[in-house]
Amino acid sequence: MKKQVAVLIVVGGLMGLVASVYAFDLPGMGGSKSQSTESSGPDAVALQEGIVRQYNAASAELLTAQALLAKAFGSKEDAAKAEEEAKALRSGNVSDEDSIKKTVATSKEIDAKTKEWMGKNVALSDEGRKLYASAFIPYAKAVAGTNKLLPELKKFLEAATAQIKSAGLMDALKMKGKLAAGMYLASNLPGHASMLVGTSKNILTYAKSNNIPLPKDPTGELHM
């Protein structure tokens, strides 16, 4: 009975996440015995690997941009922290839930400081203006890469729900553990994407206010 309850909690949590974050339509979770014991859809573990790779690429661009912005505003400590995380992302060392949480936390911390610096409308040195402008393209790439990843999370959540349900009473919790990184991204990336879009507007506003020319955006995500 305890094992049955555990499986129901896992599957119920997945469905709740889908409904609350994305409002996606999933196939019925009821159905016949054969439907609940077989999963013919895509492999959630394989989908998770692709999602993590895409997240790493987008976040490496973001942290690179944040490092440049921190340098522009004279914060060497924050710049070094962002560069360290960007290096970890590019090396492939960020793959589990804990390491992903660390990169997300670093990005949020530097994002808050960047907004504060821009909000004060601090005048930049000539070098600072160049660094600020050079952050534009990697930031735009980060926004585009993160937004492109969101639809992939829908596929992952559908596959994960099906596989956890079909894993059986003994293996459902084990499967949930294997999919922890993807589940964390599924619950946190929409808010992260919203943060990036909001900050991108601040980046453009500050550039306009201070007559900082920005390079042409190659992604079409940000515009002067």
N, C-alpha and C positions, 0 to 999 in steps of 0.2 A: 504493500500500500504506500509506503514511504517513497519507493522508487517511482511509482506512478505519479505521485504528487510532484516529485522533482522534475519529471519530464514535462508535466503540464505547466509548471512554473517557467521552465526554459522556453517552451514553445509560446506560451502566453506572453512572455516578455518580448520575444521577437515580434509578435503580431502587434503588441502595443507600441513598440518602437516604430514599426512601419506606419501605423495609423497616425501617431502623434507627430512624427517628423516629416513624413512625406505624403501621407494620405493616399498611399498607393493601393490599388486593387489587387489583392492576391487571390489565387485559386482557393476554393473552399477548403477549409481545414478539417472538415468532417469526412464524409465519403465512406466508401466500403473498406473492408479490411485490407484488400489488396492495394488500395490507394495509399493507405497509411503505412504500409510496410515496404513500399518500393519507391525509389526516387529515380526518375529517368531524365531529370533536368541537368543543367550544367553543374560542375563540381564547385562547391562553395569555397573549398580550400584553394583551388586553382584561381578562382575569381579574386579571392583575397590577395593572393600574391601579386596579381596584376594591379589591383587597387593600391596596394602599398607602394609598388614601384612608381605609379603615377603620382601618388601623394608625395613621395620622396622628391621626385623631379620638380613638382610645383613648389614645394616648401623650400627646396634648396634655392630656387630663384627668389622666393620671398625673403629668406634670411640673408641672401646676398644683397638684395635691395635694402633691407633694414640695416645691414652693416654700413652700407654707403650713407644712408640717411643719418645714422648715429655719428659717423665720422664728420658729416657735413655740419652737424650741430655740436661737434666737439666732445662727444662722449666716447672716448676710446674703450672704456670698459664694456659698454654695451655692444660696440662694434666687434670687439674680440669674442664676446659671447655668441653673437650671431654668426660670425665666421666659423667658430668651432662647430656649431650645430649644422651649418651648411656643409661643412666638410664631412661630418658624420653621415649626413643624408646621402651625399654623393658616393661615399665609400660602401654603402649598402649595410652599414651597421645598425640602421634604424629599421627594425622589422617586427618587433613585438609591441604589445600594448604599452608597456612602461616606457620604452624608448620613444614611441610616438607621442605619448603624453608629455614627455620632456620637451620635445621640439615645439609642440603646440603651446606649452606654457611659456617658453622663451619668446615665441612670436607674439603672444598676447602681451607679455611684459614690455617688449620693445615697442609694440604698436601703441600701447597706452602712453609711453614716454614720447614717442614721435608726435602723437596728437597734441600732447602738452607743449612740446617745443614749437610746433606750428601754430598752435593757438595763441602763444605769446607773441607771434610774428617777429621773432628774433631775426635781426639782419645777419646775413651770412657773409663771410669773407669771400674773396674771389675763388679761392680753392674750394670753399664750402659750397659755393654755387655750382661749381663743376661737378662735385661729388653728388650734390642733390639731383642735378640733371641726369647723371649717369645711373641713378637708381630707378629712373622711370621705366626703362625697357624691362629689366628683370621683374619689377613689380607688376607691370602689365602682363608679362608671361605667367606670373604666379596667379593672378586673378583668372586669366583664361584657362590655365591648367586645372585650377581648383573647380571652376564651374563645369568644365568638361567631365570631371570625375563624378559629379553628383548623379547623373543618370546610371553610371556603372554601379553605384551603391544600391540602386533599386534592384538590379539583377542579382547582386550579391545577397541582399536580404531575402529575396524570393527563394534563391537556392539554399541559403542557410536554414530557412524555416523548414523547407521540405526535407533536407538532409537530417536535421536534428530530430524531426518527427519520425523519420524512417530508420533512425539509428537504433531504435529499441531501448528498452528500459535501462539496460546496463551501460550503454554507450552515449546516451544523450548529453550528459554533463561533460563527458570527455570531449565530445564534438564541440560543445559550446566553448570549451577552453581553447581548442585549436583555432576557433574563429574569433577569438577575443579582439585581435587587432582590427579586423574588419568591422566588428560590432562597435568598437569605440569610434572609429572613423564615421560610421553610419550615423551615430548619435551626435557627433560633435562637428562634423565637417560643414553641414548647412549653416550653422552659426558662425563658423570660421570664415566661410565664403562671404557671408553678410558683413563681417568685420572688414574684410579686405576691400569690398566695394565701398564701404563707408570711408575708409582711410584714403582710398584712391581719389575720392572727391576732395578730401582735404589737401592731398598732394597737389592737385591741379589748382585749387583755390590759392594755396600759398605761392605757387609758381607764378600765377597771374598777378597777385598782389605785389610780388617782389621782382617782377619782370625777368623771371628766369626762363630762358628759352629751353623747351624740352625737345628731345629727338622725336622723330616720327614713330608713332606706335605701330609695331608690326602685327599686332594681334587684333586691332579694331576694338579692344575692350575699353580703352581710355582715350579721351579726346580733350584737346585744349578748348 
